[in-house]
Amino acid sequence: MKKILLIISIFSGILIFLLLYTNLWNPSWNPFRPVPQIVLAKMALKMKDTKAFYIEGLVQIKENKKGRYHPWREEEESEETFSKTDSELKFIFGINKKAKKNSDLTFDLEEKTHKENKYGWRKEPRIFDSFNSVKFKKVKDNFYLLADVSGKPLPENQWIRIEQDQLGELLFFLITEGRDVGLEIQIPREKQEELIEIIIKKFIGAKFYKIEKELPDEKINGKIAYHYLISLDKREIKKLSSDILSEVAEWLVECMSFSPQTSTELYFPSEEYFLAPSFYLIELNLALQQTIDDLFGKLQGVDVEIWIGKKDNYLYRIRLKKERDLVDYYKKNQYLLPREDILEADISVLADIHFSKFNELPEITPPSEYINLGEIIQWKQ
């Protein structure tokens, strides 16, 4: 009897060892379980080589603040203040890599924001609402754009076809609104590919996250997935964003050429247009750096959950969900609001991004009705 029990014990031990070693049974305490760094590295390689996939994302930010404003004059009574921001961004992205450096893709983006505020010097609340949407397709060598963005010189509800070699003309048109200002922008395909490679290398070389915790495995789309909590490094995120925008600015200047002023609109010198894109990117970088600082400060760090398929190594989901009371944050940064006492303040952030349809994305088709970019430029001139 003892021999039988010993044989069963040995056989069970060998079986458990094989199950753990092959990851057919992979509990969190499995000594042969791959370390998170290896799993993330495999995921990066798998996603890089994936021929087609689909991304659907939602980002919501809600922030509220109530306070009391103290006027400069002592005889005046203090007044209630408040601000409220509710913004939502939805996007869908699909890519079909038919051949190297020749991908078809589709991208839809929709953004809406509601802002409301009242300060001591304002009797009535100020309300601001915005809605922007962009649809973009690349099919073979043509781009198709449908944009409803305030302040842009593009027609509403009209698909525009742009040939791949016309991207410089589109950029020129957006900067100058079609004016003849002695500026020319040429972006050949080699330059387009060069910029994409620069951005990819920057992302691959950056170490902007740290694995904080290995969470219990979960099912995603019916498949078991590794589940990790990672923290983003504010300094590296800021450096990465600044480096990318600097590279874009340098690349853009290389694509531009300048000729003597030909426009009769003397209040718009050519030199200003020549420098405008770089100035826009500098302003964007400064605003982005401040936004990153504010977000990390208000959330006390940014922690993100990710899910990676156990068997296929695909990235299935990224989620950031955090709520915080901000009264202490504003007290600590009182210099921002020297004459306002903060009574209530909070922020809620949700970012939820899902990846799916790996190697299953159907053919991306162009719109049936569109006008050419040249028609828009002639119409604006």
C-alpha positions as CSV (number, residue, x, y, z in Angstrom):
1,M,0.0,0.0,0.0
2,K,2.8,2.3,0.9
3,K,4.5,1.6,-2.4
4,I,1.3,2.4,-4.3
5,L,1.0,5.7,-2.4
6,L,4.6,6.5,-3.1
7,I,4.2,5.8,-6.9
8,I,1.0,7.9,-7.0
9,S,2.8,10.7,-5.1
10,I,5.8,10.6,-7.5
11,F,3.5,10.5,-10.6
12,S,1.4,13.4,-9.3
13,G,4.6,15.4,-8.6
14,I,5.9,14.8,-12.1
15,L,2.5,15.7,-13.6
16,I,2.3,18.9,-11.6
17,F,5.9,19.8,-12.5
18,L,5.1,19.3,-16.2
19,L,1.9,21.3,-16.0
20,L,3.7,24.1,-14.3
21,Y,6.7,24.0,-16.5
22,T,4.7,24.0,-19.7
23,N,2.4,26.7,-18.3
24,L,-0.7,24.5,-19.1
25,W,-1.5,25.1,-15.4
26,N,-0.2,28.6,-14.6
27,P,-1.3,29.9,-11.1
28,S,0.2,33.1,-9.8
29,W,2.7,31.2,-7.6
30,N,4.0,29.1,-10.5
31,P,7.9,29.2,-10.2
32,F,8.1,28.8,-14.0
33,R,5.7,31.6,-14.7
34,P,7.4,34.1,-17.1
35,V,8.4,37.4,-15.5
36,P,6.4,40.4,-16.6
37,Q,9.3,42.0,-18.5
38,I,9.5,39.0,-20.7
39,V,5.8,39.0,-21.3
40,L,5.8,42.7,-22.3
41,A,8.8,42.2,-24.6
42,K,7.0,39.3,-26.4
43,M,3.8,41.4,-26.6
44,A,5.8,44.3,-28.2
45,L,7.2,41.9,-30.9
46,K,3.9,40.3,-31.5
47,M,2.0,43.6,-32.0
48,K,4.8,44.9,-34.2
49,D,4.4,42.0,-36.6
50,T,0.6,41.8,-36.5
51,K,-0.8,42.4,-40.0
52,A,-4.1,43.8,-38.9
53,F,-5.9,44.9,-35.8
54,Y,-8.6,47.1,-34.4
55,I,-8.5,49.6,-31.5
56,E,-11.5,51.2,-29.8
57,G,-10.9,53.7,-27.1
58,L,-12.8,56.0,-24.6
59,V,-11.3,58.8,-22.5
60,Q,-13.4,60.7,-20.0
61,I,-12.2,63.4,-17.6
62,K,-14.5,65.1,-15.1
63,E,-13.3,67.8,-12.7
64,N,-15.2,69.9,-10.3
65,K,-14.2,72.7,-8.0
66,K,-16.1,75.0,-5.6
67,G,-14.7,77.8,-3.6
68,R,-15.1,81.3,-2.2
69,Y,-13.4,84.3,-3.7
70,H,-12.2,87.2,-1.5
71,P,-12.3,90.6,-3.3
72,W,-9.4,93.1,-3.1
73,R,-11.6,95.6,-1.2
74,E,-12.3,94.6,2.4
75,E,-15.7,96.2,2.4
76,E,-16.9,93.8,-0.4
77,E,-18.4,90.5,0.5
78,S,-16.7,87.2,-0.7
79,E,-18.5,85.4,-3.4
80,E,-19.0,81.7,-4.4
81,T,-16.9,80.4,-7.2
82,F,-17.1,77.1,-9.1
83,S,-15.8,75.4,-12.2
84,K,-16.9,72.2,-13.9
85,T,-15.2,70.4,-16.8
86,D,-16.7,67.3,-18.5
87,S,-14.9,66.0,-21.6
88,E,-15.1,62.8,-23.6
89,L,-13.0,61.5,-26.4
90,K,-13.9,58.4,-28.5
91,F,-11.8,56.9,-31.2
92,I,-11.7,53.9,-33.4
93,F,-8.6,52.9,-35.3
94,G,-8.1,50.0,-37.7
95,I,-5.0,49.0,-39.7
96,N,-4.5,46.5,-42.4
97,K,-0.8,46.0,-43.3
98,K,-1.0,44.4,-46.8
99,A,2.6,45.1,-47.6
100,K,5.6,46.6,-45.8
101,K,5.4,50.4,-45.7
102,N,2.0,50.3,-47.6
103,S,-0.8,50.0,-45.1
104,D,-4.5,50.8,-45.4
105,L,-6.0,52.3,-42.3
106,T,-9.1,54.0,-40.9
107,F,-9.3,56.4,-38.0
108,D,-12.4,58.0,-36.5
109,L,-12.2,60.5,-33.6
110,E,-15.0,62.3,-31.8
111,E,-14.4,64.9,-29.0
112,K,-16.9,66.8,-27.0
113,T,-16.3,69.1,-24.0
114,H,-18.5,71.0,-21.6
115,K,-16.9,73.7,-19.4
116,E,-18.8,75.9,-16.9
117,N,-17.3,78.4,-14.5
118,K,-18.0,81.4,-12.3
119,Y,-15.5,83.6,-10.5
120,G,-16.0,86.5,-8.1
121,W,-15.7,89.1,-10.7
122,R,-18.2,87.4,-13.0
123,K,-21.9,87.7,-12.2
124,E,-23.2,85.0,-14.6
125,P,-21.6,81.6,-15.2
126,R,-19.6,81.2,-18.4
127,I,-20.4,78.1,-20.4
128,F,-18.3,76.7,-23.2
129,D,-19.3,73.7,-25.3
130,S,-17.3,72.2,-28.2
131,F,-17.7,69.2,-30.5
132,N,-15.0,68.1,-33.0
133,S,-14.9,65.0,-35.2
134,V,-12.5,63.7,-37.8
135,K,-12.7,60.7,-40.1
136,F,-9.6,59.6,-41.9
137,K,-8.9,56.8,-44.3
138,K,-5.8,55.7,-46.2
139,V,-6.5,53.3,-49.1
140,K,-3.6,52.4,-51.4
141,D,-1.9,55.7,-52.3
142,N,-4.8,57.9,-51.4
143,F,-5.9,59.6,-48.2
144,Y,-9.5,60.6,-47.5
145,L,-10.4,63.2,-44.9
146,L,-13.8,64.2,-43.4
147,A,-13.4,66.8,-40.7
148,D,-15.7,68.9,-38.6
149,V,-13.2,71.0,-36.6
150,S,-13.8,74.6,-35.6
151,G,-11.3,77.1,-36.9
152,K,-10.1,74.9,-39.8
153,P,-10.4,76.0,-43.5
154,L,-12.1,72.8,-44.6
155,P,-15.7,72.3,-45.7
156,E,-18.1,70.5,-43.4
157,N,-19.6,67.0,-44.2
158,Q,-17.5,66.6,-47.3
159,W,-14.9,63.8,-47.9
160,I,-11.7,65.1,-49.5
161,R,-9.3,62.9,-51.4
162,I,-5.6,63.6,-51.0
163,E,-3.0,61.7,-53.0
164,Q,-0.1,60.5,-51.0
165,D,2.3,63.0,-52.6
166,Q,-0.2,65.9,-51.9
167,L,0.3,65.9,-48.1
168,G,2.6,68.9,-48.4
169,E,-0.1,70.8,-50.3
170,L,-2.6,69.9,-47.5
171,L,-0.3,71.2,-44.8
172,F,0.4,74.3,-46.8
173,F,-3.3,74.9,-47.2
174,L,-4.0,74.5,-43.5
175,I,-1.2,76.9,-42.5
176,T,-1.9,79.6,-45.1
177,E,-5.6,78.9,-46.0
178,G,-4.6,78.9,-49.6
179,R,-2.9,82.3,-49.7
180,D,0.1,82.8,-52.1
181,V,2.8,83.6,-49.5
182,G,5.9,82.4,-51.2
183,L,6.0,79.1,-49.2
184,E,6.2,75.6,-50.6
185,I,6.0,72.3,-48.7
186,Q,6.9,69.1,-50.4
187,I,6.6,65.8,-48.4
188,P,7.6,62.9,-50.7
189,R,7.0,59.3,-49.6
190,E,10.5,58.8,-48.4
191,K,10.1,61.7,-46.0
192,Q,6.8,60.3,-44.7
193,E,8.4,57.0,-44.0
194,E,11.4,58.7,-42.4
195,L,9.2,60.5,-39.9
196,I,7.3,57.3,-39.0
197,E,10.6,55.5,-38.4
198,I,11.9,58.3,-36.2
199,I,8.8,58.2,-34.0
200,I,8.9,54.4,-33.7
201,K,12.5,54.4,-32.7
202,K,11.8,57.1,-30.1
203,F,9.0,55.0,-28.6
204,I,11.0,51.8,-28.6
205,G,14.1,53.4,-27.0
206,A,12.1,55.1,-24.2
207,K,11.6,53.5,-20.8
208,F,8.6,55.4,-19.6
209,Y,6.9,52.7,-17.4
210,K,7.7,50.5,-14.5
211,I,5.9,47.2,-13.6
212,E,4.4,47.7,-10.1
213,K,2.3,44.6,-9.5
214,E,1.3,41.3,-11.1
215,L,-2.5,41.0,-10.7
216,P,-4.6,37.8,-11.0
217,D,-5.1,36.5,-14.5
218,E,-8.4,37.5,-16.2
219,K,-10.5,36.5,-19.2
220,I,-10.5,39.0,-22.1
221,N,-12.6,38.2,-25.2
222,G,-12.9,34.6,-23.9
223,K,-9.2,34.2,-23.5
224,I,-7.1,34.1,-20.4
225,A,-4.7,37.1,-20.1
226,Y,-1.9,38.2,-17.9
227,H,-2.9,41.2,-15.9
228,Y,-0.3,43.8,-14.8
229,L,-0.3,47.2,-13.0
230,I,2.3,49.5,-14.4
231,S,3.2,53.1,-13.4
232,L,4.2,55.8,-15.9
233,D,7.3,57.8,-15.4
234,K,6.4,61.5,-15.6
235,R,9.9,62.6,-16.5
236,E,10.3,60.1,-19.3
237,I,6.8,60.8,-20.7
238,K,7.6,64.5,-20.8
239,K,11.0,63.8,-22.4
240,L,9.5,61.4,-25.0
241,S,6.8,63.9,-26.0
242,S,9.2,66.8,-26.3
243,D,11.7,64.7,-28.3
244,I,9.0,63.6,-30.8
245,L,7.7,67.1,-31.3
246,S,11.3,68.4,-31.8
247,E,11.9,65.8,-34.4
248,V,8.7,66.6,-36.1
249,A,9.6,70.3,-36.2
250,E,13.0,69.6,-37.6
251,W,11.6,67.2,-40.2
252,L,9.0,69.8,-41.2
253,V,11.5,72.6,-41.7
254,E,13.4,70.2,-44.0
255,C,10.3,69.8,-46.1
256,M,9.7,73.5,-46.5
257,S,11.2,75.9,-49.1
258,F,10.9,79.7,-49.2
259,S,10.7,82.1,-52.1
260,P,10.3,86.0,-52.2
261,Q,7.0,87.4,-51.1
262,T,4.4,87.4,-53.9
263,S,1.2,88.1,-51.9
264,T,-0.4,91.5,-51.9
265,E,-1.5,90.9,-48.3
266,L,1.6,92.7,-46.8
267,Y,0.4,92.1,-43.2
268,F,1.2,88.4,-43.7
269,P,4.9,88.2,-44.6
270,S,6.2,84.9,-45.9
271,E,8.7,84.6,-43.1
272,E,5.9,84.3,-40.6
273,Y,4.4,81.4,-42.5
274,F,7.8,79.7,-42.9
275,L,8.3,79.8,-39.1
276,A,4.6,79.2,-38.1
277,P,4.7,75.3,-38.0
278,S,7.7,75.3,-35.7
279,F,6.0,77.9,-33.4
280,Y,2.8,75.9,-33.3
281,L,4.8,72.8,-32.3
282,I,6.7,74.7,-29.6
283,E,3.4,76.0,-28.2
284,L,1.9,72.5,-28.4
285,N,4.9,71.1,-26.5
286,L,4.7,73.7,-23.8
287,A,0.9,73.0,-23.4
288,L,1.5,69.3,-23.4
289,Q,4.3,69.5,-20.8
290,Q,2.0,71.5,-18.5
291,T,-0.9,69.1,-19.1
292,I,1.3,66.1,-18.1
293,D,2.5,68.0,-15.0
294,D,-1.1,68.8,-14.0
295,L,-2.4,65.3,-14.6
296,F,0.4,63.6,-12.6
297,G,0.1,66.1,-9.8
298,K,-3.7,65.8,-9.5
299,L,-3.7,62.0,-9.7
300,Q,-0.5,61.6,-7.6
301,G,1.0,59.5,-10.3
302,V,-0.5,57.6,-13.2
303,D,-1.0,53.8,-12.9
304,V,-2.3,51.8,-15.8
305,E,-3.6,48.3,-16.0
306,I,-2.8,46.1,-19.0
307,W,-4.0,42.7,-20.2
308,I,-1.8,40.5,-22.4
309,G,-3.0,37.1,-23.9
310,K,-1.3,34.1,-22.3
311,K,-1.2,32.0,-25.4
312,D,-1.0,34.5,-28.2
313,N,0.9,37.4,-26.5
314,Y,-1.5,40.0,-28.0
315,L,-2.2,43.2,-26.1
316,Y,-6.0,43.1,-25.4
317,R,-6.7,46.0,-23.1
318,I,-5.3,49.2,-21.4
319,R,-7.2,50.9,-18.6
320,L,-6.6,53.9,-16.4
321,K,-9.3,54.6,-13.8
322,K,-8.8,57.0,-10.9
323,E,-10.7,59.3,-8.7
324,R,-9.2,61.8,-6.3
325,D,-10.2,64.6,-3.9
326,L,-8.2,67.7,-4.9
327,V,-8.8,70.0,-1.9
328,D,-5.3,69.2,-0.5
329,Y,-3.8,69.6,-4.0
330,Y,-5.1,73.2,-4.3
331,K,-4.1,74.1,-0.8
332,K,-0.6,72.9,-1.6
333,N,-0.6,75.0,-4.7
334,Q,-2.3,78.0,-3.2
335,Y,-0.2,80.4,-5.3
336,L,-2.3,79.4,-8.3
337,L,-5.5,80.8,-6.5
338,P,-4.2,83.3,-4.0
339,R,-7.6,84.9,-3.3
340,E,-9.8,81.8,-3.4
341,D,-10.6,79.3,-0.6
342,I,-11.3,75.9,-2.1
343,L,-14.3,74.2,-0.4
344,E,-14.7,71.2,-2.6
345,A,-12.6,69.8,-5.5
346,D,-12.3,66.4,-7.2
347,I,-11.3,64.7,-10.4
348,S,-12.3,61.5,-12.1
349,V,-10.3,60.0,-15.1
350,L,-11.2,57.0,-17.1
351,A,-9.3,55.8,-20.1
352,D,-10.3,52.4,-21.5
353,I,-8.7,51.0,-24.7
354,H,-9.5,47.7,-26.3
355,F,-7.6,45.8,-29.0
356,S,-9.3,43.2,-31.1
357,K,-9.7,41.6,-34.6
358,F,-6.0,40.6,-34.8
359,N,-5.3,39.6,-38.4
360,E,-9.0,39.7,-39.2
361,L,-9.7,43.3,-40.3
362,P,-11.6,43.4,-43.5
363,E,-10.7,45.4,-46.6
364,I,-10.7,49.1,-45.9
365,T,-12.7,50.8,-48.7
366,P,-12.7,54.5,-49.7
367,P,-15.8,56.7,-49.6
368,S,-18.0,56.5,-52.7
369,E,-18.4,60.3,-52.9
370,Y,-15.6,62.8,-52.5
371,I,-13.9,65.9,-54.0
372,N,-10.2,66.4,-54.7
373,L,-7.9,68.6,-52.6
374,G,-7.2,70.7,-55.6
375,E,-10.9,71.7,-55.9
376,I,-10.8,72.9,-52.2
377,I,-7.7,75.0,-52.8
378,Q,-9.1,76.6,-55.9
379,W,-12.4,77.3,-54.2
380,K,-10.6,79.0,-51.2
381,Q,-8.4,81.1,-53.5
